[in-house]
Amino acid sequence: MSIERIDNLKKDVAALPDEPGIYQFFDKENHIIYIGKAKRIRRRVASYFNKNHDSRKTILLVRNIFSIKYIVVETEQDALILENNLIKKYQPRYNIQLKDDKTFPWICIKKERFPRVFYTRKVVKDGSLYFGPFTSMLLVRTLIDLFRQTYKLRTCNFKLTEENVSRGKFKVCLQYHIGNCLGPCENYQNESEYNERIEEIKHILKGNIGSVVSVLKEQMKSHADNMQFELAHSIKERLDILQKYQAKSTVVSPTIKNIDVFSFRKEDNISYVNFLKVVNGGVIHSYTLEIKSKVDESDEDLFLSGITEIRQKIFSNAKELLVPFKPSFHIKGVVYTVPIRGDKLKLLQLSEKNVSYFILDKKKHALMQKNETPAERILKTTQKDLRLNDIPFHIECFDNSNLQGTNPVAACVVFKNAKPSKRDYRHFNIKTVTGADDYASMYEIVYRRYKRMIAEEEKLPNLVIVDGGKGQLSSAVKALSDLNIVQKLPIIGIAKRLEEIYYPGDSVPLYIDKNSESLKLIQRLRDEAHRFGITHHRSKREKGMVESELNKIPGVGEKSIEALLKAFKSVQGIKTADVSEIEKIVGKKRAQIMIEYFSKNS
């Protein structure tokens, strides 16, 4: 760096305000290369030019600074949040990298009339409420099942405005008839009752299960006193489910109410910040954030970045933070506590233990990835992307094929260890369906396939794929349900247009990254099933055309046709064969009839 440039930068620094805010360093192409926060901007920026640095990365950063800009804010907390947001927006070259958690699931309470409750991996700022991110997909599914089982919420995406409902625009679906929904689409359930249930769900997701339990107990007693025993029993069932869920949470101390716990650990150039949310004495949420350091940021700066990022993501409003050391930056309305004994110290130690296990799991996973084959890697990615309980070593895919309703056939292809197992492929001639009914055909072939596998005591696959959308998937699920194996077989449908992945009972599709290995494997299965089915369909159609032409010859029966095709392979082969060769198979008389027929119709 030239002396002239240093002098110019020092003049710029001298003009900086001594207020809280953020500063931005720009290179000679006017690109932002670093964003930092400061309680006093001038003092912090001056430190880059007034001392020798040990870190080579920091030295390189200073060499590349050509200009400086800043933004003054009211409080230190505002500086923390603004720095975090700008780093995520511009991703400067020398700033820390917060590991992207876009794959973590959230639970969404949709902003709409009769709100839906579902899980998603994408947070949309549309006024809906999001709870998370959760690191355990199993916990998310348990909660969603709990809500649907307990509160009978709708799963459809109908626009249930007062006008649409009063006009009778919608009809109740299967979920209503099997008791999973109370039918708000036809005004069978009023809005205030539905919203009461949503409020209970919000309390549960915030960890306030105790308040929900006490309200339900009062309602149950009131119904029982009024001799409304069926209503009292339904509330008792909800209470039992909630209390079982509550019993699974980690209870630390009934005296500790609402606090956030943060621990910090650094290994090499990666820092880890663990977060525990404690509500009414129980740990209801845990999350670990990775931060990759690029210059010699202090532990305090890294720790603060982690706290700010996590509190923004989980929308935390806790007034007390348990921390291993007190950061110098203050957050308005928040007290830092460094525990030295008792239950609060145990909580901090629990958070530190979570960091240790997180790092250990990461190292184990890296070691396993190093030793695994490409097929194992693909299958593990598929398991993760599709949220399967088991690695899908054995996958089967079904496809229907017909031409304008004629010769309906179907195919089942089998992949084992991510490779085709062609000896296990199966063709199906549709027997119970007339015309082009893809749904009924799908039901038939799935039912026949697994009924036979069960009868022959064969091992069922780890995953079933249906080529088609919600309709074909529903037909396949009904077949599995009729065989009483729907809980044993994970099944999905893939719709061709946008490569949407559908799950049973879920109207919201999953979109997998178009470049992911798991989607490529699913597409390969789908395309192979389509190819195999089309080949069989074409063969059957051609055979039908051939047999229909030979059947027109008077005096030539099915056995003669079969023998001729076996010998000459096709009608053309028969036509070009010598009369003597045909006579050897069907005799002189039939051979003469055939020659005359071909001559007449040539």
N, C-alpha and C positions, 0 to 999 in steps of 0.2 A: 504494500500500500504506500503510495507516495506521501511525502510530508505535506504537500499542498492539500491533498484530499483529507488527511487527518486533521489539519488545521480547520478546513471548512466544516468537517463533521463536528469538531469540538465547538465551533461557533454555533452550529445548529443545536447542539446539546445544551449550551449555555442559555439558549432561548426557550428551552422546554419548561413547562410549568412544574412546580413541586406539589402536584395534586395527585390523588389516586386516578388510575386509568390504565390504558393499554398503549403499547408502542409497537410500531411496525417497521422492520428493516427491509429495504428494497435493494436489488442488485442493479447492475448497469443497464439491463433490459427492462427495468422498472417492474420486475416481478417480486412479489412478497416472498422473502426467504425466511423470515422469522417474526413471530408475534409473541409478545410477552406482557405480563401484568405487573403492576407496581403500586405500592402505597404512595410512593413519591416518584413520579416518572423521571424527573431530571436526575436525581441521585442514582436510580437504578441504571439508566442508560449510560451515564458517565462511567459507571464501573467497568463497562466493556472496553473503554479506551484508556483508563487510568491505572490499569494493573496488568501484570503478566499472567497469562492463562496456562494451566498445565495441560488441558485437553486440546488435542490437535484439531478436533472438530470445532471447538469454540474459536480457535485461532483462524481456521478457514472461514468461519462465519463472519468474523470481524473484517477479514480481508475483502470479503465480497459486499460489504455494506457501502452503498453509494448515496443513499438518502434515507431520511427518517421521517415518519409521520406518527401522529398520536391521536388518541381520543380520550378526553377527560370525562370522568363519571362522578356521580355523587358519593358513592360508598365503595369500600373494599369488596363487598359482596358483588356489586355491579361489575367491578373489574374482573372478578373471577368468572362470572357468567359470560361476559362479553368475550373474554379471551377464549374460553371453551368453544363458544359458538363460531368465532372467526377461524379458529384452527380447523374445525370440522368443515367449514365452508371453503377455505382456501388451501388447506393441507400444505403449508409451507415446507420447504425442503429440510430445514433444520429443526423443526418442531417435533415434539413427541408424537407418537402414533398411538391413538387409542384403538384397541382391537375392535373391529367392526362386529357388532352383535346382531346383525340383521337377520340371522337365522334363528335367534331365540324367539320363542313364542310369547305372546301376550294374550290376555283375556280382555275382550272388548264388549262393552255395553253400548250398543249402537244408539245414536241420537235419532230417535224416530218414535212415532206413536206405537205402543206395544213393543218396546225395545227387544231386539234379539240379543242373546248372549252367546258368543262363540270365540274360538281362539283364532289368532291370526299372527302372521310373521311380519306384517307391515303396519306401521302406525300412521294413520291418515289424520291430519288436523282438520276434522270436520265437526268438532264439538262433541264427538263420542268420548266415553270414558275408557281409558286403557289401564290395565293393572299388570305389572310385570317389570322387566322381562323375567321369565321363569327359566331356570336352567334344566328343569326336569319336565319332559313332555308327558311322562306318566302322571305327575302331579296335576298338570293342566287338564289332562283327559279325565282324571278322577274328579276334579272340581266341576268340569262341564257336565259329566254324568250325574254328579251330585245335584247340580242345579236343575237339570232336566227331569231327573227322577223325583226330586222334592217339590219343585215349583211348577212343573208342567208348562214350560215356556214354548212359544211357537218357534219353529225352525225355518218356516217359509220366508221368502223375501218379498211378499206382497206389500204394496203400498197401502197400509190400512188407515187411510184418512177417513174422517167421519162421513164424508160424501160417498166415497167408494163403498164403505160398509153399509150405509143406509140404502144405497141403490142395489144392494145384493150382488155386487160385482164378483164376489168370490164365493167358493164353496169349500166346506170343510174337507180335509184330505184324510189319508190313511192314519196319520198321526193322531187325529181326533178320535177316530173309530177304535184305535187300540189303546186309548187312554193316556197318550203322551202329551196332548194339547187340549185346552179347554175351549177352543173355537172362537177366539176373538174376531176372526175374519167374518163370522156370521152373527156377531154381537151376542154370542152365548156367554161371553165373559166381559164384565165391564172394565173400563180403563183404570179406575181407582184401585180395584182389587188387584189388577195386574201390576200396577206401579208399586203397591205395597210389597209385593214379592220381589220386585227389582230392588227396592230399598234394603230388604233383608240380604239380598245377594251382595250389594255394595258393602254392607257391614261385615259380611263374612270375608270378602276379599281384602278389607282393611284390617282384618284380624279381630273385629269386635263380635265374636260369636256369642259371648256371654249375654250381651244385650238382646240379641235375636232370640236366644233360648228362653230368656225370662218373659219376653213378649208372647212367644208361642205357648208357654206354660199358662199364662193368664187367659189366652184365647181358649185353650183346651179346657180349662176349669169352667170358663163361662159357658161353653157349648155343653159341657157335661151337666152343669146346673140347670140348663134349659132343656135337658133331656135330648139334645141333638148329638146322639152318640156316634153317628157315622162321621160327622164333622170333627168331633173330638178325637176319634180314632185316626182320621187322616192326618191331623196335626201331630198326634203322638208318633206316627210313622216318620214324619219330617223331623221331629225332635230326636228320635233314635239315630237317624242318619247323621244329623249335625253333631250329636254328642260323640258318635264314633269317630267322625272326622276330627273333632276337637281333641280327642284323646291321643291322636297320632302326632300332634304338634309338640315341640320340645318346650316343656314348662320349666322356666328357670327360677323365678321367684314371684309370688303374687304381689309383692310390694313394688316391683318395677313395672311401671305403666308403659308409656310410649317413648321409646328411645331408639336411636340408630347407633350401630356399633361399626367402627371402621378400624381395620388393622392394615399394616403396611409391611411389605417385605421386598427386598431387592436382590436379584441374582444376575450377575454380569450386567448387561445393559437393559434388562427387562425388569420392570417393577410390577408388583401385584398389590391391588387394593381389594380386600374382602369387605363385604357389607352384610350385616345381619339386621333385620328389622324385628324389633321386639314390641309386641302389643299385649297389654294386660298380662305380663309375665311370661309370655310364650314367644318363641322364635317362629315367625310365620314366613320368613323369606330369607334366602341367602343368595349371594351373587358375587363372583370374583371378576375383576376387570384387569386386563393386561395393558401395560403402558410401556412402549418401546422408546428408550431415550436416545436422542441423536447428538445432543451436546451435553456439557456437564451441568445439567440442572441439579439443584439440591434436592435431597429427599423431601424437604418440606414442599417445594414446588410440585414435585411429582405427586405427593400425597394429596395436596390441595386440588390438583387437576382431577385426580381420581374421585375425590369427594364431590366436587362440583358436577362431574359427568354423571355419577350415580344418582345424586339427589335430583338432577334434572330428569333422568330417565324414569325414576320411580315416583316422581311428583311428591317427594317427601316433605312433610311439614313438622317433623319432630323438633322439639325445642332443646333437646339434650343429645349431644354426640359423645359416645365413649371412644377415646382415641389413645394410641400409645404415647403420643407427645403432642403438645399444644402448638398448632400452626400460628404464625404471627398475623395472618389475615383473619379478620373477623367477619362472621356471617350474621346479619341483622336478626335479632331475636333468638339466637342460638348460643348455647353455653357448651364449651368444650370441657369434658371431664376426663382426667387421666386417673383411672381407678388404681388403688394400691391394696385393697383388701375386699373381702366379701363377694356377694353375688355379681357385682358389676365387674370385678376383676375376672371372675370365672367366665363371664360373657366375652370379655376381650380375649381371654385365652382360647375360648371356643372359636372365635373368629380367626385367631392366628393358626389354630389347628386346621381350619378349613382351607387357609392359604397353603399350608404344608401339603394337605391331601391333593389340592388342585395341581400343584407343581409336580407331585409324585405321579398323578394320573397322566399329566401331560408328557412326562418323560417315558412312562410305560407305553403310552400311545405312540410316541415317536419311535421307540425301539421296535414295537410290533409292526409299524408301517415299514421300517427299514428291512425287516425280514419277510414281509408278506409278498405273495405273488400278485401279478396284475389282476388275476381273477378275484382273489381275496379282497383286494383293494376296491374293485368295482362293486362287489357284493356288499361290502361294508358301507360303501357310499350309498348304495341303493337302500340298505336297511335304514340308514340315517335319514335320507331324503323322504322315504315313504313312511317313516316312524313305525317300523316293524319291530316286534319283540324279538324275532329270531333272524339270523342271517339267511337270506333266501337262496340256499344252495340248489333247491329244486323249484323251478318256476314252470307253470303251464299257462298257455295262452290260447284262447278260443276265438274263432272267426267264422261267420256265416258266408255262404256264397250261393247266389242264384242269378239267373238271367231272365228278367221279366217274369219271375215266378216259376220258371221251369227248372227241372232237375235240382231242387234245393239240396245242398250238401253243406257240410261243416268240417272244420279241421281243428285239431288240437296239436300244438307243437310243444315240445318239452326241452327245456334247457337245464343242464346240470353243471354246476360250477361255472356258470356264465357262458357255456358252450352248448350248441345243439346236440341233443341225444336222439339221433334220427330213428333209431330202432324203437323208440318209445312214441314216435309220432302216431296219430290215429286219424283216420277218415271216418265221417259219419254220413250215412244217407238218412235224410230226415224222413221219419216214418209216420208221425202223428199230426203233421201240419200240412194243410193244403194251401198252395199259393205262397206269396212272398210275405211271410209274417216273421220278421227277424226276432221279435221278442219271444214268441212261442218256440221258435227254433232254438234260440239260446237256452231256454229253460230245458228243452228236451235233451240237448247234447250234454249240458252240464250235469243234469240228473243221471243220464245213462253212464257217463264217464265215472262219476264218483260212487254210484251204486255198485258198479262192477268192481271198482277198486276196494270198496269196503267188503264186498262178498269174497273177494280173493285175498283179503287181508294184506293188501299192498300199502306201503307207506304213503301218506298223503303229502302233497307238495307244501312248500313253505309260503308260496304266493301264487294266487290265480289272477290272471289278467284277462279282461274281456275287451275285445275290440268294439268300442261303441260308447255311447254316453250313458246318461242316467237310466234310460229305458232298458237297454240290454243288461246293464248292471243289476237293476232291480229284478229282472227275470232270473238271472244267475243266482242272486242272493236267495230268491224264493226256492229255487231248486235245492240249494244247500240247506235252507231252513227245513224243507220237507224231508231231507235226509238226516236232520238233527246234527249237522256238522258245521253250521254257520259260525259257531264260536271258535271252531278249531282251524278254520281256513281263512287267512287274510285274503281279501279280494278287492281289486280296484278295476275301474273302467277307464279307458283312454279314448277321448274324443279326438277325431282326426284334425278338425279345422284349426284349433289353437293348441293342440297337444295338451288338453286339460285332463288332469287326473281327478277322478271322482271316487269318493268313499261311500259305502252304504250309509244311508240315512243323513247324509250331509249334502245340502244343495250348493254349498260354496266349493268350487273346484280348487285344487292345488296346482300351481304353476311352478314347474321345476326349471331351473336354469337351462336354456336351450343348448348350452355347451357342456352340460354335466354328463359324466359317464353313466349315471343311473338312467337318465332319459334316453340316451343312445341305446342302452341295453333294452329298455322297454320298447323303443321303436323297432329295434332289430327283431324282437320276439313278435311284435305286431305284424311287421312286414313279412316275416317268415311264415306266420300263420296264414296270411293273405295269399302268399305265393303257393303254399302247399294246398290250400283250399281251391284256388283257381285252377291249379294243375289237375286236381281230381275232378273238378266240375267240367273242365274242357274234355278230359278223357271220357267221362260218363256221357257227355253230350255227343261226342263224335261216335262213341260206340252205339248210342241210341240211333243216330242217323244211319250208321252202317247197317245195323240190324233191321231197321225199318225198310231199307232198300231191298235186302235179301229176303225179307218176309213177304215182299210183293210177288216173288217168283212162285207160281203154283206148283205144289208137289214137293217143295223143299222145306223140311221141318227144322225145328230148333236144334236138334242134335247134329243134323247135316251142316247147318250154318256154323255151329260151334266148331265142328271138325275142320271146315273149310278155312275159317278165320285163324285157327291154330296153325294150319299148314301154310297159308299164304299171307297172313298178317293183316291184309286189308282187302276191300272190294276191288281196288285197282290191281292188286296182286292176283286175284281170282280171274279178272278179265283178261289179263295178259298171259295166264298160264296155258300150257298145252292141254288139249282135250283129254289126252291119255292120262295126264296127272290128275285132272278133275275126276275122270272115270274111276281111278284107283280109290278115291275117297267116297264118292256118292253113287257109283255105278253108272252104266252106260245110259240108261233111260233118263235119269235126273241130270246127267251131264249134258245130254242133248237138249233138254228143256232149258237149262241155264244158258247155253250157247245161243239158242234161238231168242231168249229174252234179252240178253245183252245186245245182240245184233239188232233187234227190233227197236230198242230204247237207247241206242248209242247216239 
